Amino acid sequence: MSGDTEADAHRELVERVVRRLVRELDLSCDPDDLRAWGHQGVLEAKARFDPARGVRFSTFAYYRVRGAVLDVAHARMLRVE
């Protein structure tokens, strides 16, 4: 997988997670900020991924991206209250 294709695949993953969470949880955070945190989740997934565990990278990255986005959304909701 080339660098551009890999970046596009991750961009798609992050976009899908952000859109879904904004829609389902009615998040009031800026989607661009959430995308940036989602990309941080991808970087964390790349650093921590262990193929020996029998999980596909896309699945592992999905949960890391989702967790990163939810963490920042939760933190911002707490600050607003």
Protein Blocks (a to p, Z undefined) as FASTA:
>chain_A
ZZklmmmmmmmmmmmmmmmmmmmnopabdfklmmmmmmmmmmmmmmmpcfknopafklmm
mmmmmmmmmmmmmmmmmmmZZ
